Amino acid sequence: MKGVILVSNIRVTVDERGVDRSLRRFKRLCDSYGIVREYKTRQEYKKPSVKAKEKQEAAEKRRRKAQFKSYRSRTKI
């Protein structure tokens, strides 16, 4: 199985508006390309069984949260 190779050329020019604005734009672009997420997943190896268990726990958490929200909306006056 081949891994996903993320290649992106993110370029941000710093103009007269300032470095802060360019830095915010750079961070936004990194988020949209998923660079930070990819970096975090590649930091350490997780066994497939651990990944599956985490995925199952996240799904259960989402179900409980949705159930709680629907319960709260029914009980409001």
C-alpha positions, 0 to 999 in steps of 0.5 A: 500500500502506497502512502499519500504524498502531499505536494503543495507549493504554498506561496505567500507574498509579504506586501505593504499590509504587513507580515501579520496579514501574510502569516494569517493567510499562510496558516489558512492555506495550510489548513485548507491543504491539510498540511498540519493534519497530515503532519500530525498523522505522520508523527507516529505510527499507529497500528491498524487495530488502534486506528480502528478502535479510535475510529469506533470510539469517535463514532460512539462519541458523536452518536452520544453527542447527537442523542444528547442534543436531540434530547435537549431540544425535545425538553425545551419549552 
